[in-house]
Amino acid sequence: MVEITPKLSISRLLGAIIVGIFVAFFVFFGIALLIGLLNDAFGANVPISVQFTENVGSAILLVVLIIVFVAAFCWKVLTTPPVTPEFEIPETIDKF
């Protein structure tokens, strides 16, 4: 059996880093929104909010999420081989 080894492409790796940062921001804002809703509903005092520039807990959560998602997307890029298009024409096209 031939093992397919993925090629390291800078564009794929850069894309994984950019997508990881965007996904981390959206997940962070979703988590902050849910925590804010729970704070209002139950009167809890969890210090996570969307204002990560003023709150150390929020900034730490954002940095952790960025690291986790960038690492996950980079791992996926490094373990998945690039897709190569097939240039074969199906036989049904010739019949028409």
Biopython code that builds the backbone (N, CA, C, O; Angstrom):
import numpy as np
from Bio.PDB.StructureBuilder import StructureBuilder

atoms = [
    (1, "MET", "N", (0.827, -1.180, 0.000)),
    (1, "MET", "CA", (0.000, 0.000, 0.000)),
    (1, "MET", "C", (0.876, 1.250, 0.000)),
    (1, "MET", "O", (1.839, 1.340, 0.762)),
    (2, "VAL", "N", (0.545, 2.196, -0.841)),
    (2, "VAL", "CA", (1.308, 3.434, -0.932)),
    (2, "VAL", "C", (0.727, 4.445, 0.043)),
    (2, "VAL", "O", (-0.473, 4.719, 0.042)),
    (3, "GLU", "N", (1.596, 4.985, 0.863)),
    (3, "GLU", "CA", (1.145, 5.979, 1.838)),
    (3, "GLU", "C", (1.218, 7.363, 1.210)),
    (3, "GLU", "O", (2.244, 7.739, 0.643)),
    (4, "ILE", "N", (0.152, 8.103, 1.309)),
    (4, "ILE", "CA", (0.107, 9.452, 0.755)),
    (4, "ILE", "C", (0.606, 10.415, 1.821)),
    (4, "ILE", "O", (0.019, 10.531, 2.896)),
    (5, "THR", "N", (1.694, 11.099, 1.508)),
    (5, "THR", "CA", (2.227, 12.085, 2.442)),
    (5, "THR", "C", (1.828, 13.471, 1.972)),
    (5, "THR", "O", (2.066, 13.821, 0.816)),
    (6, "PRO", "N", (1.229, 14.266, 2.843)),
    (6, "PRO", "CA", (0.798, 15.607, 2.429)),
    (6, "PRO", "C", (1.991, 16.528, 2.219)),
    (6, "PRO", "O", (2.980, 16.462, 2.949)),
    (7, "LYS", "N", (1.884, 17.385, 1.212)),
    (7, "LYS", "CA", (2.911, 18.390, 0.962)),
    (7, "LYS", "C", (2.608, 19.633, 1.794)),
    (7, "LYS", "O", (1.454, 20.043, 1.923)),
    (8, "LEU", "N", (3.643, 20.216, 2.347)),
    (8, "LEU", "CA", (3.471, 21.433, 3.128)),
    (8, "LEU", "C", (3.417, 22.617, 2.173)),
    (8, "LEU", "O", (4.375, 22.886, 1.447)),
    (9, "SER", "N", (2.314, 23.306, 2.180)),
    (9, "SER", "CA", (2.151, 24.480, 1.338)),
    (9, "SER", "C", (1.966, 25.689, 2.242)),
    (9, "SER", "O", (1.155, 25.671, 3.168)),
    (10, "ILE", "N", (2.719, 26.723, 1.965)),
    (10, "ILE", "CA", (2.654, 27.932, 2.786)),
    (10, "ILE", "C", (1.267, 28.564, 2.700)),
    (10, "ILE", "O", (0.760, 29.081, 3.695)),
    (11, "SER", "N", (0.650, 28.526, 1.515)),
    (11, "SER", "CA", (-0.674, 29.135, 1.375)),
    (11, "SER", "C", (-1.728, 28.366, 2.177)),
    (11, "SER", "O", (-2.620, 28.972, 2.770)),
    (12, "ARG", "N", (-1.626, 27.035, 2.195)),
    (12, "ARG", "CA", (-2.574, 26.254, 3.002)),
    (12, "ARG", "C", (-2.376, 26.524, 4.487)),
    (12, "ARG", "O", (-3.345, 26.650, 5.236)),
    (13, "LEU", "N", (-1.110, 26.614, 4.913)),
    (13, "LEU", "CA", (-0.816, 26.878, 6.316)),
    (13, "LEU", "C", (-1.259, 28.283, 6.724)),
    (13, "LEU", "O", (-1.816, 28.469, 7.806)),
    (14, "LEU", "N", (-1.014, 29.265, 5.865)),
    (14, "LEU", "CA", (-1.453, 30.634, 6.144)),
    (14, "LEU", "C", (-2.979, 30.712, 6.191)),
    (14, "LEU", "O", (-3.541, 31.409, 7.036)),
    (15, "GLY", "N", (-3.645, 30.001, 5.287)),
    (15, "GLY", "CA", (-5.107, 29.957, 5.305)),
    (15, "GLY", "C", (-5.636, 29.343, 6.590)),
    (15, "GLY", "O", (-6.630, 29.813, 7.143)),
    (16, "ALA", "N", (-4.971, 28.287, 7.071)),
    (16, "ALA", "CA", (-5.390, 27.655, 8.325)),
    (16, "ALA", "C", (-5.233, 28.607, 9.500)),
    (16, "ALA", "O", (-6.073, 28.627, 10.399)),
    (17, "ILE", "N", (-4.167, 29.394, 9.500)),
    (17, "ILE", "CA", (-3.956, 30.347, 10.590)),
    (17, "ILE", "C", (-5.023, 31.437, 10.562)),
    (17, "ILE", "O", (-5.572, 31.798, 11.602)),
    (18, "ILE", "N", (-5.315, 31.956, 9.378)),
    (18, "ILE", "CA", (-6.328, 33.020, 9.260)),
    (18, "ILE", "C", (-7.709, 32.501, 9.641)),
    (18, "ILE", "O", (-8.439, 33.166, 10.376)),
    (19, "VAL", "N", (-8.073, 31.323, 9.150)),
    (19, "VAL", "CA", (-9.376, 30.752, 9.488)),
    (19, "VAL", "C", (-9.451, 30.451, 10.981)),
    (19, "VAL", "O", (-10.495, 30.661, 11.599)),
    (20, "GLY", "N", (-8.359, 29.962, 11.569)),
    (20, "GLY", "CA", (-8.342, 29.683, 13.007)),
    (20, "GLY", "C", (-8.578, 30.935, 13.836)),
    (20, "GLY", "O", (-9.286, 30.890, 14.842)),
    (21, "ILE", "N", (-7.987, 32.057, 13.423)),
    (21, "ILE", "CA", (-8.191, 33.317, 14.151)),
    (21, "ILE", "C", (-9.636, 33.788, 14.025)),
    (21, "ILE", "O", (-10.243, 34.198, 15.014)),
    (22, "PHE", "N", (-10.194, 33.733, 12.804)),
    (22, "PHE", "CA", (-11.586, 34.156, 12.619)),
    (22, "PHE", "C", (-12.554, 33.279, 13.415)),
    (22, "PHE", "O", (-13.460, 33.788, 14.075)),
    (23, "VAL", "N", (-12.363, 31.974, 13.351)),
    (23, "VAL", "CA", (-13.253, 31.067, 14.083)),
    (23, "VAL", "C", (-13.128, 31.298, 15.583)),
    (23, "VAL", "O", (-14.130, 31.272, 16.297)),
    (24, "ALA", "N", (-11.915, 31.523, 16.068)),
    (24, "ALA", "CA", (-11.722, 31.771, 17.501)),
    (24, "ALA", "C", (-12.447, 33.029, 17.952)),
    (24, "ALA", "O", (-13.036, 33.046, 19.033)),
    (25, "PHE", "N", (-12.415, 34.091, 17.137)),
    (25, "PHE", "CA", (-13.139, 35.312, 17.497)),
    (25, "PHE", "C", (-14.641, 35.061, 17.555)),
    (25, "PHE", "O", (-15.305, 35.505, 18.492)),
    (26, "PHE", "N", (-15.181, 34.357, 16.571)),
    (26, "PHE", "CA", (-16.624, 34.090, 16.579)),
    (26, "PHE", "C", (-17.030, 33.199, 17.758)),
    (26, "PHE", "O", (-18.065, 33.428, 18.383)),
    (27, "VAL", "N", (-16.218, 32.191, 18.058)),
    (27, "VAL", "CA", (-16.521, 31.326, 19.203)),
    (27, "VAL", "C", (-16.402, 32.124, 20.499)),
    (27, "VAL", "O", (-17.224, 31.958, 21.400)),
    (28, "PHE", "N", (-15.392, 32.986, 20.605)),
    (28, "PHE", "CA", (-15.244, 33.816, 21.804)),
    (28, "PHE", "C", (-16.463, 34.700, 22.016)),
    (28, "PHE", "O", (-16.993, 34.778, 23.124)),
    (29, "PHE", "N", (-16.910, 35.369, 20.951)),
    (29, "PHE", "CA", (-18.079, 36.240, 21.103)),
    (29, "PHE", "C", (-19.338, 35.437, 21.417)),
    (29, "PHE", "O", (-20.206, 35.918, 22.144)),
    (30, "GLY", "N", (-19.449, 34.242, 20.889)),
    (30, "GLY", "CA", (-20.576, 33.374, 21.240)),
    (30, "GLY", "C", (-20.546, 32.964, 22.701)),
    (30, "GLY", "O", (-21.571, 32.991, 23.381)),
    (31, "ILE", "N", (-19.359, 32.582, 23.187)),
    (31, "ILE", "CA", (-19.221, 32.211, 24.601)),
    (31, "ILE", "C", (-19.498, 33.417, 25.502)),
    (31, "ILE", "O", (-20.187, 33.294, 26.515)),
    (32, "ALA", "N", (-18.962, 34.574, 25.134)),
    (32, "ALA", "CA", (-19.194, 35.779, 25.942)),
    (32, "ALA", "C", (-20.675, 36.148, 25.957)),
    (32, "ALA", "O", (-21.197, 36.596, 26.978)),
    (33, "LEU", "N", (-21.348, 35.960, 24.825)),
    (33, "LEU", "CA", (-22.786, 36.244, 24.765)),
    (33, "LEU", "C", (-23.563, 35.301, 25.672)),
    (33, "LEU", "O", (-24.450, 35.733, 26.408)),
    (34, "LEU", "N", (-23.232, 34.013, 25.619)),
    (34, "LEU", "CA", (-23.922, 33.047, 26.486)),
    (34, "LEU", "C", (-23.650, 33.315, 27.963)),
    (34, "LEU", "O", (-24.563, 33.235, 28.785)),
    (35, "ILE", "N", (-22.406, 33.632, 28.302)),
    (35, "ILE", "CA", (-22.087, 33.932, 29.702)),
    (35, "ILE", "C", (-22.806, 35.207, 30.146)),
    (35, "ILE", "O", (-23.287, 35.289, 31.276)),
    (36, "GLY", "N", (-22.880, 36.207, 29.248)),
    (36, "GLY", "CA", (-23.622, 37.430, 29.580)),
    (36, "GLY", "C", (-25.097, 37.157, 29.802)),
    (36, "GLY", "O", (-25.705, 37.725, 30.710)),
    (37, "LEU", "N", (-25.686, 36.283, 28.972)),
    (37, "LEU", "CA", (-27.098, 35.923, 29.170)),
    (37, "LEU", "C", (-27.309, 35.200, 30.493)),
    (37, "LEU", "O", (-28.285, 35.454, 31.198)),
    (38, "LEU", "N", (-26.380, 34.289, 30.832)),
    (38, "LEU", "CA", (-26.493, 33.570, 32.100)),
    (38, "LEU", "C", (-26.274, 34.508, 33.282)),
    (38, "LEU", "O", (-26.924, 34.359, 34.317)),
    (39, "ASN", "N", (-25.366, 35.472, 33.140)),
    (39, "ASN", "CA", (-25.160, 36.455, 34.205)),
    (39, "ASN", "C", (-26.426, 37.259, 34.460)),
    (39, "ASN", "O", (-26.788, 37.498, 35.611)),
    (40, "ASP", "N", (-27.099, 37.676, 33.394)),
    (40, "ASP", "CA", (-28.322, 38.459, 33.555)),
    (40, "ASP", "C", (-29.471, 37.610, 34.093)),
    (40, "ASP", "O", (-30.252, 38.074, 34.924)),
    (41, "ALA", "N", (-29.574, 36.378, 33.624)),
    (41, "ALA", "CA", (-30.700, 35.533, 34.021)),
    (41, "ALA", "C", (-30.585, 35.049, 35.465)),
    (41, "ALA", "O", (-31.574, 35.045, 36.198)),
    (42, "PHE", "N", (-29.396, 34.646, 35.873)),
    (42, "PHE", "CA", (-29.241, 34.053, 37.197)),
    (42, "PHE", "C", (-28.547, 34.960, 38.198)),
    (42, "PHE", "O", (-28.393, 34.579, 39.359)),
    (43, "GLY", "N", (-28.132, 36.124, 37.794)),
    (43, "GLY", "CA", (-27.470, 37.043, 38.704)),
    (43, "GLY", "C", (-26.070, 36.598, 39.078)),
    (43, "GLY", "O", (-25.547, 37.001, 40.116)),
    (44, "ALA", "N", (-25.463, 35.774, 38.248)),
    (44, "ALA", "CA", (-24.093, 35.322, 38.512)),
    (44, "ALA", "C", (-23.127, 36.467, 38.260)),
    (44, "ALA", "O", (-23.489, 37.482, 37.665)),
    (45, "ASN", "N", (-21.913, 36.294, 38.711)),
    (45, "ASN", "CA", (-20.917, 37.349, 38.563)),
    (45, "ASN", "C", (-19.674, 36.806, 37.860)),
    (45, "ASN", "O", (-18.558, 36.962, 38.354)),
    (46, "VAL", "N", (-19.872, 36.172, 36.708)),
    (46, "VAL", "CA", (-18.751, 35.634, 35.935)),
    (46, "VAL", "C", (-18.091, 36.796, 35.201)),
    (46, "VAL", "O", (-18.778, 37.552, 34.514)),
    (47, "PRO", "N", (-16.771, 36.957, 35.330)),
    (47, "PRO", "CA", (-16.111, 38.150, 34.781)),
    (47, "PRO", "C", (-15.751, 38.070, 33.290)),
    (47, "PRO", "O", (-14.851, 38.786, 32.851)),
    (48, "ILE", "N", (-16.410, 37.237, 32.515)),
    (48, "ILE", "CA", (-16.124, 37.147, 31.080)),
    (48, "ILE", "C", (-17.125, 38.028, 30.335)),
    (48, "ILE", "O", (-18.336, 37.882, 30.495)),
    (49, "SER", "N", (-16.604, 38.938, 29.524)),
    (49, "SER", "CA", (-17.464, 39.805, 28.720)),
    (49, "SER", "C", (-16.832, 39.993, 27.356)),
    (49, "SER", "O", (-15.737, 39.493, 27.100)),
    (50, "VAL", "N", (-17.516, 40.711, 26.478)),
    (50, "VAL", "CA", (-17.002, 40.932, 25.135)),
    (50, "VAL", "C", (-15.884, 41.976, 25.147)),
    (50, "VAL", "O", (-15.172, 42.115, 24.152)),
    (51, "GLN", "N", (-15.720, 42.685, 26.210)),
    (51, "GLN", "CA", (-14.701, 43.736, 26.283)),
    (51, "GLN", "C", (-13.372, 43.135, 26.735)),
    (51, "GLN", "O", (-12.961, 43.294, 27.885)),
    (52, "PHE", "N", (-12.706, 42.440, 25.803)),
    (52, "PHE", "CA", (-11.461, 41.762, 26.164)),
    (52, "PHE", "C", (-10.306, 42.741, 26.351)),
    (52, "PHE", "O", (-9.260, 42.353, 26.871)),
    (53, "THR", "N", (-10.468, 44.009, 25.939)),
    (53, "THR", "CA", (-9.399, 44.984, 26.161)),
    (53, "THR", "C", (-9.402, 45.508, 27.588)),
    (53, "THR", "O", (-8.392, 46.034, 28.057)),
    (54, "GLU", "N", (-10.515, 45.371, 28.278)),
    (54, "GLU", "CA", (-10.614, 45.885, 29.649)),
    (54, "GLU", "C", (-10.643, 44.781, 30.698)),
    (54, "GLU", "O", (-10.564, 45.064, 31.893)),
    (55, "ASN", "N", (-10.754, 43.533, 30.270)),
    (55, "ASN", "CA", (-10.944, 42.440, 31.202)),
    (55, "ASN", "C", (-9.877, 41.376, 30.943)),
    (55, "ASN", "O", (-9.775, 40.852, 29.833)),
    (56, "VAL", "N", (-9.093, 41.062, 31.954)),
    (56, "VAL", "CA", (-8.012, 40.095, 31.813)),
    (56, "VAL", "C", (-8.554, 38.691, 31.558)),
    (56, "VAL", "O", (-7.990, 37.953, 30.750)),
    (57, "GLY", "N", (-9.626, 38.317, 32.227)),
    (57, "GLY", "CA", (-10.220, 36.991, 32.025)),
    (57, "GLY", "C", (-10.695, 36.790, 30.594)),
    (57, "GLY", "O", (-10.504, 35.721, 30.014)),
    (58, "SER", "N", (-11.311, 37.816, 30.030)),
    (58, "SER", "CA", (-11.772, 37.738, 28.644)),
    (58, "SER", "C", (-10.594, 37.679, 27.676)),
    (58, "SER", "O", (-10.636, 36.944, 26.689)),
    (59, "ALA", "N", (-9.554, 38.442, 27.952)),
    (59, "ALA", "CA", (-8.380, 38.429, 27.086)),
    (59, "ALA", "C", (-7.694, 37.062, 27.109)),
    (59, "ALA", "O", (-7.254, 36.566, 26.072)),
    (60, "ILE", "N", (-7.607, 36.463, 28.284)),
    (60, "ILE", "CA", (-7.001, 35.133, 28.397)),
    (60, "ILE", "C", (-7.839, 34.100, 27.654)),
    (60, "ILE", "O", (-7.291, 33.243, 26.962)),
    (61, "LEU", "N", (-9.162, 34.171, 27.790)),
    (61, "LEU", "CA", (-10.037, 33.250, 27.077)),
    (61, "LEU", "C", (-9.880, 33.408, 25.569)),
    (61, "LEU", "O", (-9.840, 32.413, 24.845)),
    (62, "LEU", "N", (-9.792, 34.641, 25.092)),
    (62, "LEU", "CA", (-9.631, 34.890, 23.664)),
    (62, "LEU", "C", (-8.293, 34.333, 23.157)),
    (62, "LEU", "O", (-8.251, 33.703, 22.100)),
    (63, "VAL", "N", (-7.218, 34.555, 23.890)),
    (63, "VAL", "CA", (-5.905, 34.052, 23.477)),
    (63, "VAL", "C", (-5.885, 32.525, 23.469)),
    (63, "VAL", "O", (-5.333, 31.918, 22.551)),
    (64, "VAL", "N", (-6.476, 31.908, 24.473)),
    (64, "VAL", "CA", (-6.533, 30.442, 24.520)),
    (64, "VAL", "C", (-7.329, 29.894, 23.342)),
    (64, "VAL", "O", (-6.919, 28.917, 22.715)),
    (65, "LEU", "N", (-8.463, 30.516, 23.038)),
    (65, "LEU", "CA", (-9.269, 30.063, 21.900)),
    (65, "LEU", "C", (-8.526, 30.242, 20.579)),
    (65, "LEU", "O", (-8.609, 29.378, 19.706)),
    (66, "ILE", "N", (-7.808, 31.338, 20.421)),
    (66, "ILE", "CA", (-7.033, 31.550, 19.193)),
    (66, "ILE", "C", (-5.963, 30.473, 19.053)),
    (66, "ILE", "O", (-5.788, 29.914, 17.971)),
    (67, "ILE", "N", (-5.252, 30.181, 20.124)),
    (67, "ILE", "CA", (-4.201, 29.160, 20.072)),
    (67, "ILE", "C", (-4.799, 27.790, 19.753)),
    (67, "ILE", "O", (-4.257, 27.053, 18.928)),
    (68, "VAL", "N", (-5.904, 27.450, 20.397)),
    (68, "VAL", "CA", (-6.525, 26.135, 20.171)),
    (68, "VAL", "C", (-7.020, 25.992, 18.737)),
    (68, "VAL", "O", (-6.761, 24.973, 18.097)),
    (69, "PHE", "N", (-7.723, 26.990, 18.224)),
    (69, "PHE", "CA", (-8.286, 26.870, 16.883)),
    (69, "PHE", "C", (-7.215, 26.958, 15.796)),
    (69, "PHE", "O", (-7.315, 26.261, 14.786)),
    (70, "VAL", "N", (-6.205, 27.789, 15.976)),
    (70, "VAL", "CA", (-5.113, 27.843, 15.001)),
    (70, "VAL", "C", (-4.365, 26.508, 14.990)),
    (70, "VAL", "O", (-4.026, 25.995, 13.923)),
    (71, "ALA", "N", (-4.111, 25.953, 16.159)),
    (71, "ALA", "CA", (-3.431, 24.655, 16.226)),
    (71, "ALA", "C", (-4.277, 23.555, 15.593)),
    (71, "ALA", "O", (-3.745, 22.690, 14.897)),
    (72, "ALA", "N", (-5.589, 23.580, 15.826)),
    (72, "ALA", "CA", (-6.462, 22.556, 15.255)),
    (72, "ALA", "C", (-6.503, 22.643, 13.735)),
    (72, "ALA", "O", (-6.421, 21.618, 13.058)),
    (73, "PHE", "N", (-6.627, 23.842, 13.191)),
    (73, "PHE", "CA", (-6.662, 23.989, 11.744)),
    (73, "PHE", "C", (-5.307, 23.678, 11.117)),
    (73, "PHE", "O", (-5.256, 23.091, 10.036)),
    (74, "CYS", "N", (-4.211, 24.058, 11.768)),
    (74, "CYS", "CA", (-2.878, 23.723, 11.241)),
    (74, "CYS", "C", (-2.662, 22.215, 11.265)),
    (74, "CYS", "O", (-2.097, 21.660, 10.322)),
    (75, "TRP", "N", (-3.100, 21.546, 12.323)),
    (75, "TRP", "CA", (-2.982, 20.091, 12.389)),
    (75, "TRP", "C", (-3.780, 19.443, 11.262)),
    (75, "TRP", "O", (-3.321, 18.488, 10.636)),
    (76, "LYS", "N", (-4.973, 19.966, 11.009)),
    (76, "LYS", "CA", (-5.796, 19.416, 9.937)),
    (76, "LYS", "C", (-5.134, 19.620, 8.578)),
    (76, "LYS", "O", (-5.189, 18.729, 7.731)),
    (77, "VAL", "N", (-4.515, 20.766, 8.356)),
    (77, "VAL", "CA", (-3.821, 21.027, 7.091)),
    (77, "VAL", "C", (-2.608, 20.109, 6.955)),
    (77, "VAL", "O", (-2.340, 19.598, 5.868)),
    (78, "LEU", "N", (-1.880, 19.897, 8.036)),
    (78, "LEU", "CA", (-0.675, 19.082, 7.965)),
    (78, "LEU", "C", (-0.982, 17.598, 7.802)),
    (78, "LEU", "O", (-0.149, 16.860, 7.276)),
    (79, "THR", "N", (-2.140, 17.146, 8.232)),
    (79, "THR", "CA", (-2.465, 15.721, 8.144)),
    (79, "THR", "C", (-3.358, 15.374, 6.962)),
    (79, "THR", "O", (-3.603, 14.193, 6.716)),
    (80, "THR", "N", (-3.846, 16.346, 6.234)),
    (80, "THR", "CA", (-4.709, 16.097, 5.090)),
    (80, "THR", "C", (-3.959, 16.418, 3.806)),
    (80, "THR", "O", (-3.428, 17.520, 3.663)),
    (81, "PRO", "N", (-3.907, 15.475, 2.870)),
    (81, "PRO", "CA", (-3.218, 15.783, 1.616)),
    (81, "PRO", "C", (-4.024, 16.774, 0.786)),
    (81, "PRO", "O", (-5.251, 16.805, 0.876)),
    (82, "PRO", "N", (-3.344, 17.582, -0.020)),
    (82, "PRO", "CA", (-4.072, 18.531, -0.863)),
    (82, "PRO", "C", (-4.886, 17.801, -1.927)),
    (82, "PRO", "O", (-4.513, 16.721, -2.386)),
    (83, "VAL", "N", (-5.982, 18.401, -2.300)),
    (83, "VAL", "CA", (-6.851, 17.810, -3.304)),
    (83, "VAL", "C", (-6.292, 18.129, -4.683)),
    (83, "VAL", "O", (-6.007, 19.283, -5.002)),
    (84, "THR", "N", (-6.143, 17.100, -5.485)),
    (84, "THR", "CA", (-5.696, 17.306, -6.864)),
    (84, "THR", "C", (-6.876, 17.051, -7.783)),
    (84, "THR", "O", (-7.520, 16.006, -7.686)),
    (85, "PRO", "N", (-7.165, 17.972, -8.659)),
    (85, "PRO", "CA", (-8.316, 17.781, -9.549)),
    (85, "PRO", "C", (-8.058, 16.670, -10.553)),
    (85, "PRO", "O", (-6.938, 16.487, -11.030)),
    (86, "GLU", "N", (-9.109, 15.939, -10.862)),
    (86, "GLU", "CA", (-9.017, 14.885, -11.861)),
    (86, "GLU", "C", (-9.459, 15.452, -13.200)),
    (86, "GLU", "O", (-10.507, 16.090, -13.300)),
    (87, "PHE", "N", (-8.667, 15.219, -14.210)),
    (87, "PHE", "CA", (-8.958, 15.772, -15.523)),
    (87, "PHE", "C", (-9.546, 14.729, -16.472)),
    (87, "PHE", "O", (-9.448, 14.864, -17.691)),
    (88, "GLU", "N", (-10.150, 13.700, -15.909)),
    (88, "GLU", "CA", (-10.755, 12.676, -16.740)),
    (88, "GLU", "C", (-12.158, 13.108, -17.141)),
    (88, "GLU", "O", (-12.921, 13.612, -16.317)),
    (89, "ILE", "N", (-12.488, 12.912, -18.390)),
    (89, "ILE", "CA", (-13.819, 13.246, -18.885)),
    (89, "ILE", "C", (-14.676, 11.988, -18.790)),
    (89, "ILE", "O", (-14.298, 10.942, -19.319)),
    (90, "PRO", "N", (-15.816, 12.075, -18.128)),
    (90, "PRO", "CA", (-16.684, 10.896, -18.048)),
    (90, "PRO", "C", (-17.163, 10.462, -19.420)),
    (90, "PRO", "O", (-17.272, 11.281, -20.333)),
    (91, "GLU", "N", (-17.445, 9.198, -19.564)),
    (91, "GLU", "CA", (-17.867, 8.658, -20.838)),
    (91, "GLU", "C", (-19.223, 9.171, -21.284)),
    (91, "GLU", "O", (-19.506, 9.192, -22.482)),
    (92, "THR", "N", (-20.060, 9.580, -20.357)),
    (92, "THR", "CA", (-21.411, 10.033, -20.714)),
    (92, "THR", "C", (-21.396, 11.352, -21.463)),
    (92, "THR", "O", (-22.332, 11.637, -22.211)),
    (93, "ILE", "N", (-20.369, 12.162, -21.287)),
    (93, "ILE", "CA", (-20.297, 13.450, -21.974)),
    (93, "ILE", "C", (-20.096, 13.230, -23.471)),
    (93, "ILE", "O", (-20.669, 13.951, -24.287)),
    (94, "ASP", "N", (-19.286, 12.240, -23.834)),
    (94, "ASP", "CA", (-19.014, 11.986, -25.240)),
    (94, "ASP", "C", (-20.237, 11.497, -25.996)),
    (94, "ASP", "O", (-20.304, 11.672, -27.213)),
    (95, "LYS", "N", (-21.191, 10.901, -25.332)),
    (95, "LYS", "CA", (-22.362, 10.328, -25.994)),
    (95, "LYS", "C", (-23.386, 11.372, -26.400)),
    (95, "LYS", "O", (-24.269, 11.078, -27.205)),
    (96, "PHE", "N", (-23.294, 12.563, -25.875)),
    (96, "PHE", "CA", (-24.290, 13.577, -26.198)),
    (96, "PHE", "C", (-23.868, 14.327, -27.382)),
    (96, "PHE", "O", (-24.574, 15.234, -27.822)),
]
sb = StructureBuilder()
sb.init_structure("model")
sb.init_model(0)
sb.init_chain("A")
sb.init_seg("    ")
for serial, (resi, resn, name, xyz) in enumerate(atoms, 1):
    if name == "N":
        sb.init_residue(resn, " ", resi, " ")
    sb.init_atom(name, np.array(xyz, "f"), 0.0, 1.0, " ", f" {name:<3s}", serial, name[0])
structure = sb.get_structure()
